[in-house]
Structures are given as C-alpha cells and as structure tokens.
C-alpha cells in the first residue's frame, strides 16, 4: 500500500498562483476568484470559486487549468470544483498584486 | 526634426508626431501600420466560418471575443494612420481587394474543423504576438508602443485559446487527426508570415528607423522556438526540428516550396523561388475578394439607402 502524501492547503494556494485568467495574465488567486480550498478525504481537493461574470465564455478553460494544476501536486488524486455566485465577485476582491498589473497596462479600476 | 533621424532614434529618442519624421520614416511607418491594420481586420473573415464548428457555446463566445479583439486592434492601427493624415475610409472601403496587405494565409476560410480555429490561434496569433511583441518592446514610434500594451495582452489570450484547444483536441481520439491535418497545411503558411529571409533583403528601413527591432529570420526563429516544442509536447508532428550544431530550429522542407492552393497541400518535392512566392502573395488567395466584399457590405448598403433618400 502506497504512502498517502499529506496535502498541504497552503501549497495548493501557492500552486494556483500559476493559473492565469485567459484574457489578462493575472493569477486567479490574485483576482480573488478562489473562495475556498479544502481537502476532503484521501487525495480529494474541493475548490469553491466564482467568475467575474456569469457570461464568462472561458469557464471550462479556467476549470481545466485549475484541475491540471492541482493534480500535479503531491497526493492530489481528484479535484472537485464548485462554482459559487454568492457572494458575487467585485473589483474589491482583487489584491494589490492584481491591481498593480492592471495599472501597468493602463486599465482603470 | 533631428538632422540625422536614424542616429537620433539610435540614441533612444521616441518619435511622437509627423513633425519628428522625415519622409522615409513616415512612409515606412505608414506601410507597416497598413499591414498591421489589414492583418487584424481580415483575420476575422478568415475565422468567421469556423464558428459553425464550435463544439459548445462557451467555445463560440470565446472565439467571438477573439474576433472582437481583432477588430479593436485593426481600429487602433487605422486610428494611428488617421492621426498621421491617412484617409481610412479610402483604405478600408475603396481599395482594390488585392491591394490589401494582410497575409496570404488569411485568404482562406478556416471552416474545415474546429481544429483549424485552434491552429489559427496557436500559429497565426502566435506570429502576431511575436511580431507585435517585438514592436511593443522596440518601436521608436511612441503612439504605437503605448497602444500595443493592450494588444499584446489580447494576442496572448488568442494564442492560449489556440493551445488549450489543440491540447484538448489531441486528447480525443476522434479529433486528433483534425489537428494534424490542420497543422500540415497551416504550419508552412505561418512560417511564411515573417516574410523574406534576411539574406534576400537588400535594405531594411523598418530596422534602420527602429519601427521594429528584430529581423524577419530572428522573429521566425522566435516563433519556431515557441511552436515546435509545444507541438511536440502534445504529439503533433511538424516539419521542423532543433539543430544542435547550428543552435537554432531548421525546417525539414525546402523553403520556399510550391503550394497547391486547391488541395491545400504543400509540395515539399517542388522547391520554388521567393519570386514565385511574392507572385502568389500578389495574386492573393481564393477568398480575398469575397472577404473584402463582406467587409464592405454594410457600408455599401447604408450608402445605397442614403442615396435612395
């Protein structure tokens, strides 16, 4: 029987920084799209996330990126993504790193 | 205007308006921006037919967003030309279709399969990203450099859409062959995007005035460095490989060679000359007139209604 690697939630957050919004290369973490990350049972990671818009055409794309990214982490066997619309996403959810990137690109916030 | 404009630019100065330019700079910049505007605009008509093959609604929405971006990029290029005093209505609505300067690759309808849209984004938008990225980093024309901040991000979005879809389609037994078929005819078209090899260019005012920063072959290499490893990583065959001795990517077919437009097949056993290629570019591809007519349909219709009073 294989030793089950302990999944560290902090590492998962860190790993997700590599997943960028398709339109603007800012991480989904900095954008504030990830509401919660938790480990449930053996090798199962649950992600609660939202989108900037209910009409976002890139949902599958972003979810696929998140899944691929987390499955590369030691011990992760399964990724479950819950899309939550409450609370709704607003610009206030972006952190300073995201704001800084948008400012550099001349995009008003 | 500086007496020696090239030296003034080489010192790192930025050209901001007509007053800073000599005639040669102006003509070179104008010709470059016309190519850029036409390329962005006509890409939409080449891609539009692909929408019917979208596997789901979100894929279609994303593709439409990309086309909308491209029209925005064309608008930026034409706006820069308008600021230089060019008549944009004449350029867009009056020019002979064959006078448009978009790449020959955009004179085809990419309606064969959804894979063609994916490869279009991954190869042609990547070429645009390389070319415009170089301008963004190096151009001496300030207004263009500033406008490219937005364009650069959006082109990357298009490239990523193409790569995500290529990877997804390669993971599916039913669509793998579509990807390879699209790559087989589109890869050499993208390689041609970068124009004449450096050794055939007699002079290069674009580089002398730093309208752009890198040569055709340098930009082609940059594209190959991105595209070839990506294709290999997802199991797509491309006719190019890395040559350890030369320290660069080399093509596995004679460049240039004959292209059978009807069959959409490259004849790797039939090398040709660059004069032949330029002649093909000038003849334009099969859909050129149709796409330009489509672009003008609304404009003509409005004009007709106005005349009818």
Interface residues (C-beta under 8 A of the other chain):
Chain A: X22 X23 X24 X25 X55 X57 X58 X59 X60 X61 X64 X65 X105 X106 X107
Chain B: X56 X57 X58 X59 X60 X61 X62 X64 X65 X146 X149 X150 X153 X154 X156 X157 X160 X161 X164 X168
